[in-house]
Amino acid sequence: MTRQTQWIVYVLIAGVLVFSFYKLLNVANTVSYPYGEEYRISAAEKDVVGAVNMFKARHPEFKVPDSLLMPGGRKGQLLDGPRGKGDYWYHAYFYYPKEQQVIKTWLKPVDSSHTIFAFDAINQGLKIGNWRGVNKDYGHDESKRIKELFEQRILSEVRSIAEHS
């Protein structure tokens, strides 16, 4: 094997290793919520958080009621935001009053100008603990219908607000 051929092989191997490492990092970043339906928004995370807040101000019917029955029978609330100092996700909750469903979403920055807004799960009723994963616990047709409803009711306006702020 000539020196030139050896260099080409080394460069190809290095390229495959770099690409594999990149893909491994992407999997590690999303493994905590593997069944959420992810939507990429062309806006910084702070702008998407602001859009979620503005959406809820414009549409108070989609705010989760203040008094929920939490696991263990205690009353509580689902607050938007990270769950602690080490949490990389911003959690946001919505409510479908007609269906009596709590909608769980999360946001995570991709870079300084893009954010993933994910539709993660649905809790039936105001007794928390009945979560069903959007892409895990529903059949294909039902999952598709649920995602389309989310896109129409929440995502389209949140995306529009965030991308035009």
DSSP file (Angstrom, degrees, kcal/mol; ACC not computed):
  #  RESIDUE AA STRUCTURE BP1 BP2  ACC     N-H-->O    O-->H-N    N-H-->O    O-->H-N    TCO  KAPPA ALPHA  PHI   PSI    X-CA   Y-CA   Z-CA
    1    1 A M              0   0    0      0, 0.0     2,-0.1     0, 0.0     0, 0.0   0.000 360.0 360.0 360.0 132.3    0.0    0.0    0.0
    2    2 A T     >  -     0   0    0      1,-0.1     4,-2.2     4,-0.0     5,-0.2  -0.319 360.0-110.1 -78.6 164.2    1.4    3.4   -0.9
    3    3 A R  H  > S+     0   0    0      1,-0.2     4,-2.3     2,-0.2     5,-0.2   0.886 118.7  53.7 -60.5 -40.2    1.7    6.3    1.4
    4    4 A Q  H  > S+     0   0    0      1,-0.2     4,-2.0     2,-0.2    -1,-0.2   0.906 109.1  48.1 -63.6 -42.0   -1.0    8.2   -0.4
    5    5 A T  H  > S+     0   0    0      2,-0.2     4,-2.3     1,-0.2    -1,-0.2   0.894 109.6  53.6 -65.1 -40.3   -3.4    5.2   -0.1
    6    6 A Q  H  X S+     0   0    0     -4,-2.2     4,-2.6     1,-0.2    -2,-0.2   0.917 108.4  49.5 -60.6 -43.6   -2.6    4.9    3.6
    7    7 A W  H  X S+     0   0    0     -4,-2.3     4,-2.7     2,-0.2    -1,-0.2   0.901 109.2  51.5 -63.4 -41.2   -3.5    8.6    4.2
    8    8 A I  H  X S+     0   0    0     -4,-2.0     4,-2.4     2,-0.2    -1,-0.2   0.924 111.2  47.9 -62.0 -43.7   -6.8    8.2    2.3
    9    9 A V  H  X S+     0   0    0     -4,-2.3     4,-2.6     2,-0.2    -2,-0.2   0.920 112.2  49.5 -62.8 -44.1   -7.7    5.2    4.5
   10   10 A Y  H  X S+     0   0    0     -4,-2.6     4,-2.6     2,-0.2    -2,-0.2   0.909 111.3  48.8 -62.0 -42.6   -6.7    7.2    7.7
   11   11 A V  H  X S+     0   0    0     -4,-2.7     4,-2.5     2,-0.2    -1,-0.2   0.915 111.9  49.1 -65.0 -42.6   -8.8   10.2    6.7
   12   12 A L  H  X S+     0   0    0     -4,-2.4     4,-2.3     2,-0.2    -2,-0.2   0.923 112.1  48.0 -62.6 -44.3  -11.8    8.0    5.9
   13   13 A I  H  X S+     0   0    0     -4,-2.6     4,-2.4     2,-0.2    -2,-0.2   0.920 112.0  49.6 -62.8 -43.8  -11.5    6.2    9.3
   14   14 A A  H  X S+     0   0    0     -4,-2.6     4,-2.6     1,-0.2    -2,-0.2   0.910 110.4  51.3 -61.7 -42.1  -11.1    9.5   11.1
   15   15 A G  H  X S+     0   0    0     -4,-2.5     4,-2.4     1,-0.2    -2,-0.2   0.908 110.3  48.3 -61.6 -42.9  -14.2   10.8    9.3
   16   16 A V  H  X S+     0   0    0     -4,-2.3     4,-2.5     2,-0.2    -1,-0.2   0.904 112.2  49.4 -64.5 -41.2  -16.2    7.7   10.3
   17   17 A L  H  X S+     0   0    0     -4,-2.4     4,-2.5     2,-0.2    -2,-0.2   0.920 111.8  47.5 -64.7 -44.1  -15.1    8.1   13.9
   18   18 A V  H  X S+     0   0    0     -4,-2.6     4,-2.3     2,-0.2    -2,-0.2   0.932 113.9  47.6 -63.1 -45.2  -16.0   11.8   14.1
   19   19 A F  H  X S+     0   0    0     -4,-2.4     4,-2.4     1,-0.2    -2,-0.2   0.910 112.3  49.7 -62.1 -43.1  -19.4   11.1   12.5
   20   20 A S  H  X S+     0   0    0     -4,-2.5     4,-2.3     2,-0.2    -1,-0.2   0.901 110.5  49.9 -63.5 -41.4  -20.1    8.2   14.9
   21   21 A F  H  X S+     0   0    0     -4,-2.5     4,-2.1     2,-0.2    -1,-0.2   0.912 110.1  50.9 -63.5 -42.5  -19.2   10.3   17.9
   22   22 A Y  H  X S+     0   0    0     -4,-2.3     4,-1.9     1,-0.2    -2,-0.2   0.925 111.5  47.2 -59.5 -47.0  -21.5   13.1   16.7
   23   23 A K  H  X S+     0   0    0     -4,-2.4     4,-2.1     1,-0.2    -1,-0.2   0.885 109.8  53.8 -64.7 -38.4  -24.4   10.7   16.3
   24   24 A L  H  X S+     0   0    0     -4,-2.3     4,-2.3     1,-0.2    -1,-0.2   0.890 107.3  51.1 -63.0 -40.3  -23.7    9.1   19.7
   25   25 A L  H  X S+     0   0    0     -4,-2.1     4,-1.8     2,-0.2    -1,-0.2   0.902 108.7  51.4 -63.6 -41.2  -23.9   12.6   21.3
   26   26 A N  H  X S+     0   0    0     -4,-1.9     4,-1.1     2,-0.2    -2,-0.2   0.906 110.8  48.0 -62.8 -41.6  -27.2   13.3   19.6
   27   27 A V  H >X S+     0   0    0     -4,-2.1     4,-1.1     1,-0.2     3,-0.6   0.918 110.4  51.9 -64.6 -43.1  -28.6   10.0   20.9
   28   28 A A  H 3< S+     0   0    0     -4,-2.3     4,-0.3     1,-0.2    -1,-0.2   0.839 106.5  55.0 -63.1 -33.1  -27.3   10.7   24.4
   29   29 A N  H 3< S+     0   0    0     -4,-1.8    -1,-0.2     1,-0.2    -2,-0.2   0.781 117.6  33.2 -71.9 -26.7  -29.0   14.1   24.4
   30   30 A T  H X< S+     0   0    0     -4,-1.1     3,-1.1    -3,-0.6    -1,-0.2   0.433  88.4  96.5-109.6  -0.2  -32.5   12.7   23.6
   31   31 A V  T 3< S+     0   0    0     -4,-1.1    -1,-0.1     1,-0.3    -2,-0.1   0.750  75.7  64.7 -66.9 -23.4  -32.4    9.4   25.4
   32   32 A S  T 3  S+     0   0    0     -4,-0.3    -1,-0.3     1,-0.3    -2,-0.1   0.812 118.1  25.1 -68.4 -28.6  -34.2   10.8   28.5
   33   33 A Y  S X  S+     0   0    0     -3,-1.1     3,-1.0     1,-0.1    -1,-0.3  -0.566  74.8 157.6-131.5  68.2  -37.4   11.5   26.4
   34   34 A P  T 3   +     0   0    0      0, 0.0    -1,-0.1     0, 0.0    -2,-0.1   0.659  69.8  51.2 -73.4 -14.8  -37.1    9.0   23.5
   35   35 A Y  T 3  S+     0   0    0     -4,-0.1   100,-1.3     2,-0.1   101,-0.1   0.402  80.4 113.3-105.9   3.6  -40.8    8.9   22.6
   36   36 A G  S <  S-     0   0    0     -3,-1.0     2,-0.7    98,-0.1    84,-0.3  -0.414  70.2-120.7 -72.7 150.1  -41.6   12.6   22.3
   37   37 A E  E     -A  119   0A   0     82,-2.9    82,-2.5    -2,-0.1     2,-0.4  -0.844  34.9-148.6 -90.5 115.3  -42.5   14.1   18.9
   38   38 A E  E     -A  118   0A   0     -2,-0.7     2,-0.4    80,-0.2    80,-0.2  -0.692  16.4-172.4 -96.1 136.7  -39.8   16.8   18.3
   39   39 A Y  E     -A  117   0A   0     78,-1.6    78,-3.1    -2,-0.4     2,-0.5  -0.992  18.2-138.1-124.9 131.3  -40.3   20.0   16.4
   40   40 A R  E     -A  116   0A   0     -2,-0.4     2,-0.4    76,-0.2    76,-0.2  -0.787  17.9-165.7 -92.6 126.8  -37.5   22.3   15.5
   41   41 A I  E     -A  115   0A   0     74,-3.2    74,-2.4    -2,-0.5     2,-2.1  -0.941  22.9-131.2-114.0 133.4  -38.2   26.0   15.9
   42   42 A S  S    S+     0   0    0     -2,-0.4     2,-0.3    72,-0.2    72,-0.2  -0.489  76.9  85.4 -83.3  70.7  -35.9   28.6   14.4
   43   43 A A  S    S-     0   0    0     -2,-2.1    -2,-0.2    72,-0.1    70,-0.1  -0.969  84.4 -91.5-162.4 153.7  -35.6   30.7   17.5
   44   44 A A    >>  -     0   0    0     -2,-0.3     4,-1.8    69,-0.2     3,-0.6  -0.302  42.9-109.3 -65.9 155.5  -33.5   30.8   20.7
   45   45 A E  H 3> S+     0   0    0     66,-0.3     4,-2.8    69,-0.3     5,-0.2   0.887 118.6  55.6 -56.0 -42.1  -34.8   28.9   23.7
   46   46 A K  H 3> S+     0   0    0      1,-0.2     4,-2.1     2,-0.2    -1,-0.2   0.854 107.5  50.3 -62.1 -33.3  -35.6   32.1   25.6
   47   47 A D  H <> S+     0   0    0     -3,-0.6     4,-1.9     2,-0.2    -1,-0.2   0.860 110.7  48.4 -71.6 -35.7  -37.7   33.2   22.7
   48   48 A V  H  X S+     0   0    0     -4,-1.8     4,-2.4     2,-0.2    -2,-0.2   0.903 111.1  50.3 -70.8 -40.5  -39.6   29.9   22.6
   49   49 A V  H  X S+     0   0    0     -4,-2.8     4,-2.3     1,-0.2    -2,-0.2   0.929 111.6  49.1 -60.1 -44.5  -40.2   30.1   26.4
   50   50 A G  H  X S+     0   0    0     -4,-2.1     4,-2.5    -5,-0.2    -2,-0.2   0.874 109.6  52.1 -61.2 -37.8  -41.5   33.7   25.9
   51   51 A A  H  X S+     0   0    0     -4,-1.9     4,-2.7     2,-0.2    -2,-0.2   0.886 107.8  51.4 -67.1 -39.0  -43.7   32.4   23.1
   52   52 A V  H  X S+     0   0    0     -4,-2.4     4,-2.2     2,-0.2    -2,-0.2   0.934 112.3  46.7 -61.2 -46.0  -45.1   29.7   25.4
   53   53 A N  H  X S+     0   0    0     -4,-2.3     4,-1.9     2,-0.2    -2,-0.2   0.898 113.3  48.2 -63.9 -40.9  -45.9   32.3   28.0
   54   54 A M  H  X S+     0   0    0     -4,-2.5     4,-2.4     2,-0.2     5,-0.2   0.905 109.7  53.2 -66.3 -40.7  -47.4   34.7   25.5
   55   55 A F  H  X S+     0   0    0     -4,-2.7     4,-2.1     1,-0.2    -2,-0.2   0.927 110.0  47.6 -58.1 -45.5  -49.6   31.8   24.1
   56   56 A K  H  < S+     0   0    0     -4,-2.2    -1,-0.2     1,-0.2    -2,-0.2   0.842 110.5  52.1 -67.4 -32.7  -50.9   31.0   27.6
   57   57 A A  H  < S+     0   0    0     -4,-1.9    -1,-0.2     1,-0.2    -2,-0.2   0.895 114.4  42.7 -67.8 -39.3  -51.6   34.7   28.2
   58   58 A R  H  < S+     0   0    0     -4,-2.4    -2,-0.2     1,-0.2    -1,-0.2   0.799 126.4  33.4 -74.0 -29.6  -53.6   34.9   25.0
   59   59 A H    ><  +     0   0    0     -4,-2.1     3,-2.3    -5,-0.2    -1,-0.2  -0.626  63.6 168.8-129.6  71.8  -55.3   31.5   25.6
   60   60 A P  G >  S+     0   0    0      0, 0.0     3,-1.6     0, 0.0    -1,-0.1   0.720  72.3  73.9 -60.9 -19.6  -55.9   31.0   29.3
   61   61 A E  G 3  S+     0   0    0      1,-0.3    -5,-0.1    -3,-0.1    -2,-0.0   0.735  92.4  56.1 -65.0 -19.7  -58.1   28.0   28.6
   62   62 A F  G <  S+     0   0    0     -3,-2.3    33,-2.0    -6,-0.2     2,-0.3   0.413  83.5 106.5 -92.5   1.6  -54.9   26.1   27.7
   63   63 A K  S <  S-     0   0    0     -3,-1.6    31,-0.1    31,-0.2     3,-0.1  -0.608  80.9-110.4 -78.1 140.6  -53.3   26.8   31.1
   64   64 A V        -     0   0    0     29,-0.4    31,-0.1    -2,-0.3    -2,-0.1  -0.528  41.1-102.9 -69.5 132.3  -53.3   23.8   33.5
   65   65 A P        -     0   0    0      0, 0.0    13,-0.3     0, 0.0    -1,-0.1  -0.199  26.4-123.0 -54.9 149.4  -55.7   24.3   36.4
   66   66 A D  S    S+     0   0    0      1,-0.2     2,-0.8    11,-0.1    -2,-0.1   0.814  95.1  60.8 -66.6 -32.6  -53.9   25.3   39.6
   67   67 A S        +     0   0    0     10,-0.1     2,-0.3     8,-0.1    10,-0.2  -0.845  64.8 161.8-108.8 106.3  -55.2   22.4   41.7
   68   68 A L  E     -F   76   0B   0      8,-2.7     8,-2.2    -2,-0.8     2,-0.8  -0.807  42.2-117.7-114.3 157.2  -54.3   19.0   40.5
   69   69 A L  E     -Fg  75 127B   0     57,-2.3    59,-2.4    -2,-0.3     6,-0.2  -0.876  38.3-160.5 -95.9 112.0  -54.3   15.7   42.4
   70   70 A M    >   -     0   0    0      4,-3.4     3,-1.8    -2,-0.8     4,-0.2  -0.390  34.7 -71.5 -89.1 166.3  -50.7   14.5   42.5
   71   71 A P  T 3  S+     0   0    0      0, 0.0     3,-0.5     0, 0.0    -1,-0.2  -0.300 123.5  36.0 -55.1 140.2  -49.5   11.0   43.1
   72   72 A G  T 3  S-     0   0    0      1,-0.2    -2,-0.1    -3,-0.1    -3,-0.0   0.398 126.8 -85.1  91.7  -1.9  -50.0   10.0   46.7
   73   73 A G  S <  S+     0   0    0     -3,-1.8    -1,-0.2     1,-0.3     2,-0.2   0.444  88.4 132.9  86.6  -0.3  -53.3   12.0   46.9
   74   74 A R        -     0   0    0     -3,-0.5    -4,-3.4    -4,-0.2    -1,-0.3  -0.525  57.6-116.1 -84.4 154.6  -51.8   15.4   47.7
   75   75 A K  E     +F   69   0B   0     -6,-0.2     2,-0.3    -2,-0.2    -6,-0.2  -0.628  50.9 138.8 -85.6 147.5  -52.9   18.5   45.8
   76   76 A G  E     -F   68   0B   0     -8,-2.2    -8,-2.7    -2,-0.3     2,-0.3  -0.933  40.1-107.4-167.1-171.8  -50.3   20.3   43.7
   77   77 A Q        -     0   0    0     -2,-0.3     2,-0.7   -10,-0.2   -11,-0.1  -0.910  16.8-130.3-132.2 156.3  -49.4   22.2   40.5
   78   78 A L        -     0   0    0     -2,-0.3     2,-0.4   -13,-0.3    15,-0.2  -0.952  33.1-162.8-106.0 111.1  -47.4   21.5   37.4
   79   79 A L        -     0   0    0     -2,-0.7     2,-0.1    13,-0.1    12,-0.1  -0.761  17.4-119.3 -99.2 140.1  -45.1   24.5   37.0
   80   80 A D  S    S+     0   0    0     -2,-0.4    12,-0.2    13,-0.1    -1,-0.0  -0.472  70.6  60.3 -71.7 146.1  -43.3   25.3   33.8
   81   81 A G  B    S-B   91   0A   0     10,-2.9    10,-1.3    -2,-0.1     8,-0.1  -0.655  92.6 -37.0 129.5 177.2  -39.5   25.4   33.9
   82   82 A P        -     0   0    0      0, 0.0     8,-0.1     0, 0.0     3,-0.1  -0.361  49.3-130.6 -68.1 154.9  -36.6   23.1   34.6
   83   83 A R  S    S-     0   0    0      6,-0.3     2,-0.3     1,-0.2     3,-0.1   0.454  77.1 -27.6 -87.9  -1.0  -37.1   20.6   37.4
   84   84 A G  S >  S-     0   0    0      3,-0.1     3,-1.4     1,-0.1    -1,-0.2  -0.963  81.5 -67.8 170.0-179.9  -33.8   21.5   39.2
   85   85 A K  T 3  S+     0   0    0     -2,-0.3    -1,-0.1     1,-0.3    -2,-0.0   0.840 127.2  47.2 -62.9 -34.7  -30.3   22.8   38.7
   86   86 A G  T 3  S+     0   0    0     -3,-0.1     2,-0.5     2,-0.0    -1,-0.3   0.368  84.8 112.9 -90.3   6.1  -29.1   19.8   36.7
   87   87 A D    <   -     0   0    0     -3,-1.4    -3,-0.1     1,-0.1     0, 0.0  -0.675  45.1-170.0 -85.5 127.1  -32.1   19.7   34.4
   88   88 A Y        +     0   0    0     -2,-0.5     2,-0.3    -6,-0.0    -1,-0.1   0.537  64.2  77.8 -89.5  -8.5  -31.3   20.4   30.8
   89   89 A W        -     0   0    0     19,-0.1     2,-0.7    -8,-0.1    -6,-0.3  -0.795  68.9-142.4-108.3 145.2  -35.0   20.6   29.7
   90   90 A Y  E     - C   0 107A   0     17,-2.3    17,-2.3    -2,-0.3     2,-0.4  -0.935  26.0-151.0 -99.5 116.4  -37.5   23.4   30.1
   91   91 A H  E     -BC  81 106A   0    -10,-1.3   -10,-2.9    -2,-0.7     2,-0.4  -0.724  15.5-177.0 -92.4 137.1  -40.8   21.6   30.8
   92   92 A A  E     - C   0 105A   0     13,-2.0    13,-2.4    -2,-0.4     2,-0.4  -0.999   7.9-157.2-135.4 138.1  -44.1   23.3   29.8
   93   93 A Y  E     - C   0 104A   0     -2,-0.4   -29,-0.4    11,-0.2     2,-0.3  -0.908   8.9-176.3-119.5 142.6  -47.6   22.0   30.4
   94   94 A F  E     - C   0 103A   0      9,-2.2     9,-3.1    -2,-0.4     2,-0.4  -0.817  14.7-137.6-128.4 168.6  -50.8   22.8   28.6
   95   95 A Y  E     - C   0 102A   0    -33,-2.0     7,-0.2    -2,-0.3     3,-0.1  -0.996   5.5-155.5-135.6 132.6  -54.4   21.7   29.2
   96   96 A Y  E  >> - C   0 101A   0      5,-2.9     5,-1.6    -2,-0.4     4,-1.5  -0.886  14.5-170.5-100.5  99.4  -57.2   20.6   26.7
   97   97 A P  T  45S+     0   0    0      0, 0.0    -1,-0.2     0, 0.0   -35,-0.1   0.874  81.3  53.5 -62.6 -38.6  -60.3   21.5   28.7
   98   98 A K  T  45S+     0   0    0      1,-0.2    -2,-0.0    -3,-0.1    -3,-0.0   0.919 120.9  31.5 -62.2 -43.9  -62.7   19.8   26.3
   99   99 A E  T  45S-     0   0    0      2,-0.1    -1,-0.2    -3,-0.1    26,-0.2   0.564 103.7-130.2 -88.9 -10.6  -60.8   16.5   26.5
  100  100 A Q  T  <5 +     0   0    0     -4,-1.5    25,-3.3     1,-0.2     2,-0.4   0.958  57.7 145.2  54.5  55.6  -59.7   17.1   30.1
  101  101 A Q  E   < -CD  96 124A   0     -5,-1.6    -5,-2.9    23,-0.2     2,-0.5  -0.968  47.2-142.5-126.0 138.5  -56.1   16.3   29.2
  102  102 A V  E     -CD  95 123A   0     21,-2.6    21,-2.7    -2,-0.4     2,-0.5  -0.871  20.4-148.4 -96.4 131.2  -52.8   17.7   30.5
  103  103 A I  E     -CD  94 122A   0     -9,-3.1    -9,-2.2    -2,-0.5     2,-0.5  -0.888   5.4-154.9-106.7 124.3  -50.2   18.0   27.8
  104  104 A K  E     +CD  93 121A   0     17,-2.9    16,-2.4    -2,-0.5    17,-1.4  -0.872  22.0 164.1-102.7 125.4  -46.5   17.6   28.7
  105  105 A T  E     -CD  92 119A   0    -13,-2.4   -13,-2.0    -2,-0.5     2,-0.3  -0.869  16.3-160.2-129.8 165.7  -43.9   19.3   26.5
  106  106 A W  E     -CD  91 118A   0     12,-1.8    12,-3.2    -2,-0.3     2,-0.4  -0.988   4.6-150.5-145.1 156.6  -40.3   20.1   26.8
  107  107 A L  E     +CD  90 117A   0    -17,-2.3   -17,-2.3    -2,-0.3    10,-0.2  -0.951  14.2 174.0-125.3 145.1  -37.8   22.5   25.2
  108  108 A K  E     - D   0 116A   0      8,-2.0     8,-3.1    -2,-0.4   -19,-0.1  -0.952  32.1-116.3-150.3 131.6  -34.1   22.2   24.7
  109  109 A P  E     - D   0 115A   0      0, 0.0     6,-0.3     0, 0.0     3,-0.1  -0.397  17.9-170.9 -67.8 142.4  -31.8   24.5   22.7
  110  110 A V  E    S-     0   0A   0      4,-2.9     2,-0.2     1,-0.5     5,-0.2   0.813  73.7 -35.0 -91.8 -46.6  -30.0   23.0   19.7
  111  111 A D  E >  S- D   0 114A   0      3,-1.5     3,-0.8     0, 0.0    -1,-0.5  -0.802  86.9 -62.6-155.6-165.1  -27.8   26.0   19.3
  112  112 A S  T 3  S+     0   0    0     -2,-0.2   -68,-0.1     1,-0.2     3,-0.1   0.666 132.9  29.8 -69.2 -14.8  -28.1   29.8   19.8
  113  113 A S  T 3  S+     0   0    0    -70,-0.1     2,-0.3   -69,-0.1    -1,-0.2   0.269 112.6  62.0-129.7  13.2  -30.8   30.2   17.2
  114  114 A H  E <   - D   0 111A   0     -3,-0.8    -4,-2.9   -72,-0.2    -3,-1.5  -0.999  54.0-173.8-141.8 143.7  -32.7   26.9   17.2
  115  115 A T  E     -AD  41 109A   0    -74,-2.4   -74,-3.2    -2,-0.3     2,-0.5  -0.993  22.4-131.7-137.4 141.2  -34.8   25.0   19.8
  116  116 A I  E     -AD  40 108A   0     -8,-3.1    -8,-2.0    -2,-0.4     2,-0.6  -0.836  19.4-168.8 -89.6 126.9  -36.4   21.7   20.0
  117  117 A F  E     -AD  39 107A   0    -78,-3.1   -78,-1.6    -2,-0.5     2,-0.4  -0.972  14.9-166.1-114.8 111.9  -40.0   21.9   21.2
  118  118 A A  E     -AD  38 106A   0    -12,-3.2   -12,-1.8    -2,-0.6     2,-0.8  -0.847  23.5-146.0-111.8 137.4  -41.2   18.4   21.9
  119  119 A F  E     +AD  37 105A   0    -82,-2.5   -82,-2.9    -2,-0.4   -14,-0.2  -0.888  33.0 167.4 -93.7 109.7  -44.7   17.0   22.5
  120  120 A D  E     -     0   0A   0    -16,-2.4    14,-2.2    -2,-0.8    15,-0.3   0.922  43.1 -16.0 -98.9 -53.6  -44.0   14.3   25.1
  121  121 A A  E     -ED 133 104A   0    -17,-1.4   -17,-2.9    12,-0.2     2,-0.4  -0.961  44.1-132.0-156.0 165.9  -47.1   12.9   26.8
  122  122 A I  E     -ED 132 103A   0     10,-2.0    10,-2.1    -2,-0.3     2,-0.5  -0.989  11.6-157.7-126.9 133.9  -50.7   13.2   27.7
  123  123 A N  E     -ED 131 102A   0    -21,-2.7   -21,-2.6    -2,-0.4     2,-0.6  -0.960  19.3-135.8-109.6 123.2  -52.3   12.7   31.1
  124  124 A Q  E     - D   0 101A   0      6,-0.9     3,-0.3    -2,-0.5   -23,-0.2  -0.685  68.5 -10.0 -81.2 120.5  -56.0   11.9   31.1
  125  125 A G  S    S-     0   0    0    -25,-3.3   -23,-0.3    -2,-0.6     5,-0.1  -0.196  94.2 -69.3  87.2-179.5  -57.8   14.0   33.7
  126  126 A L  S    S+     0   0    0    -25,-0.1   -57,-2.3     2,-0.1     2,-0.8   0.302 103.5  95.9 -97.5   7.1  -56.6   16.2   36.5
  127  127 A K  B >  S-g   69   0B   0     -3,-0.3     3,-0.5   -59,-0.2   -57,-0.2  -0.882  76.4-139.0 -95.4 107.5  -55.2   13.3   38.6
  128  128 A I  T 3  S+     0   0    0    -59,-2.4    -2,-0.1    -2,-0.8    -3,-0.0  -0.426  76.2  65.8 -74.1 138.7  -51.6   13.2   37.6
  129  129 A G  T 3   +     0   0    0     -2,-0.1    -1,-0.2   -58,-0.1   -59,-0.1   0.332  69.0  97.1 131.4   0.3  -50.0    9.9   37.0
  130  130 A N    <   +     0   0    0     -3,-0.5    -6,-0.9    -5,-0.1     2,-0.1  -0.191  52.2 159.1-106.1  39.4  -51.8    8.7   34.0
  131  131 A W  E     -E  123   0A   0     -8,-0.2     2,-0.4   -10,-0.1    -8,-0.2  -0.388  20.3-170.2 -70.0 137.8  -49.2    9.8   31.5
  132  132 A R  E     -E  122   0A   0    -10,-2.1   -10,-2.0    -2,-0.1     2,-0.1  -0.995  25.4-120.0-128.4 125.4  -49.2    8.1   28.1
  133  133 A G  E >>  -E  121   0A   0     -2,-0.4     4,-2.2   -12,-0.2     3,-0.9  -0.396  15.1-134.8 -66.3 135.4  -46.3    8.7   25.7
  134  134 A V  T 34 S+     0   0    0    -14,-2.2     4,-0.2     1,-0.3   -98,-0.1   0.899 104.5  26.6 -58.9 -46.0  -47.3   10.3   22.4
  135  135 A N  T 34 S+     0   0    0   -100,-1.3    -1,-0.3   -15,-0.3   -99,-0.1   0.208 128.2  45.8-103.0  14.8  -45.2    7.9   20.2
  136  136 A K  T <4 S+     0   0    0     -3,-0.9    -2,-0.2  -101,-0.1    -1,-0.1   0.736 111.9  35.4-120.5 -47.5  -45.3    5.0   22.6
  137  137 A D  S  < S+     0   0    0     -4,-2.2     2,-0.3     2,-0.1    -3,-0.1   0.335 103.7  70.2-103.2   6.2  -48.7    4.3   24.1
  138  138 A Y  S    S-     0   0    0     -5,-0.3    -5,-0.0    -4,-0.2     0, 0.0  -0.903  81.8-109.0-121.2 151.2  -51.0    5.1   21.1
  139  139 A G     >  -     0   0    0     -2,-0.3     4,-3.0     1,-0.1     5,-0.3  -0.224  42.7 -96.4 -67.9 168.6  -51.6    3.3   17.9
  140  140 A H  H  > S+     0   0    0      1,-0.2     4,-2.3     2,-0.2     5,-0.2   0.916 122.3  43.5 -55.8 -50.8  -50.3    4.9   14.7
  141  141 A D  H  > S+     0   0    0      2,-0.2     4,-2.2     1,-0.2    -1,-0.2   0.913 116.7  46.0 -65.9 -43.3  -53.6    6.5   13.6
  142  142 A E  H  > S+     0   0    0      2,-0.2     4,-2.5     1,-0.2    -1,-0.2   0.908 112.8  50.8 -66.0 -41.8  -54.4    7.8   17.1
  143  143 A S  H  X S+     0   0    0     -4,-3.0     4,-2.3     2,-0.2    -2,-0.2   0.904 110.3  50.0 -61.2 -42.0  -50.9    9.1   17.6
  144  144 A K  H  X S+     0   0    0     -4,-2.3     4,-2.3    -5,-0.3    -2,-0.2   0.921 111.6  47.9 -62.9 -44.5  -51.1   10.9   14.2
  145  145 A R  H  X S+     0   0    0     -4,-2.2     4,-2.1     2,-0.2    -2,-0.2   0.906 111.6  50.3 -62.7 -42.9  -54.4   12.5   15.2
  146  146 A I  H  X S+     0   0    0     -4,-2.5     4,-2.1     1,-0.2    -2,-0.2   0.902 111.7  47.7 -63.3 -43.0  -53.1   13.6   18.6
  147  147 A K  H  X S+     0   0    0     -4,-2.3     4,-2.7     2,-0.2    -1,-0.2   0.891 110.2  51.8 -67.2 -39.8  -50.0   15.2   17.1
  148  148 A E  H  X S+     0   0    0     -4,-2.3     4,-2.2     2,-0.2    -1,-0.2   0.902 109.3  50.6 -63.5 -40.1  -52.1   17.0   14.4
  149  149 A L  H  X S+     0   0    0     -4,-2.1     4,-3.0     2,-0.2     5,-0.3   0.921 111.4  48.0 -62.9 -44.3  -54.3   18.4   17.2
  150  150 A F  H  X>S+     0   0    0     -4,-2.1     4,-2.6     1,-0.2     5,-1.9   0.916 110.9  51.4 -60.8 -44.5  -51.3   19.6   19.1
  151  151 A E  I  <>S+     0   0    0     -4,-2.7     5,-2.4     3,-0.2    -1,-0.2   0.893 115.9  41.3 -61.1 -40.6  -49.8   21.2   16.0
  152  152 A Q  I  <5S+     0   0    0     -4,-2.2    -2,-0.2    -5,-0.2     5,-0.2   0.927 122.2  37.7 -73.2 -46.2  -53.0   23.0   15.3
  153  153 A R  I  <5S-     0   0    0     -4,-3.0    -2,-0.2    -5,-0.2    -3,-0.2   0.867 137.1  -1.9 -77.7 -37.5  -53.9   24.1   18.8
  154  154 A I  I  X5S+     0   0    0     -4,-2.6     4,-2.4    -5,-0.3     3,-0.4   0.778 119.6  56.7-122.7 -57.7  -50.5   24.9   20.2
  155  155 A L  I  ><S+     0   0    0     -5,-1.9     4,-3.1     1,-0.2     5,-0.3   0.879 102.4  54.6 -56.5 -47.3  -47.4   24.4   18.1
  156  156 A S  H  ><S+     0   0    0     -5,-2.4     4,-1.9    -6,-0.3    -1,-0.2   0.902 114.8  39.4 -59.3 -42.3  -48.4   26.6   15.1
  157  157 A E  H  > S+     0   0    0     -3,-0.4     4,-2.7    -6,-0.2     5,-0.2   0.904 115.7  50.6 -75.5 -39.9  -49.0   29.7   17.2
  158  158 A V  H  X S+     0   0    0     -4,-2.4     4,-2.6     1,-0.2     5,-0.2   0.937 112.9  47.8 -61.0 -44.5  -46.0   29.1   19.6
  159  159 A R  H  X S+     0   0    0     -4,-3.1     4,-2.8    -5,-0.2     5,-0.2   0.929 112.2  49.3 -60.3 -46.2  -43.7   28.7   16.5
  160  160 A S  H  X S+     0   0    0     -4,-1.9     4,-1.0    -5,-0.3    -2,-0.2   0.919 113.1  45.9 -62.1 -45.1  -45.1   31.8   14.9
  161  161 A I  H  < S+     0   0    0     -4,-2.7     3,-0.4     1,-0.2    -1,-0.2   0.941 116.1  45.8 -62.0 -47.7  -44.7   34.0   18.0
  162  162 A A  H >< S+     0   0    0     -4,-2.6     3,-1.1     1,-0.2    -2,-0.2   0.909 113.3  47.6 -65.1 -43.7  -41.1   32.7   18.7
  163  163 A E  H 3< S+     0   0    0     -4,-2.8    -1,-0.2     1,-0.2    -2,-0.2   0.652 116.2  44.7 -76.1 -14.2  -39.9   33.0   15.1
  164  164 A H  T 3<        0   0    0     -4,-1.0    -1,-0.2    -3,-0.4    -2,-0.2   0.203 360.0 360.0-112.7  15.2  -41.3   36.5   14.7
  165  165 A S    <         0   0    0     -3,-1.1    -1,-0.1    -4,-0.2    -2,-0.1   0.457 360.0 360.0 -93.4 360.0  -40.1   37.9   18.1
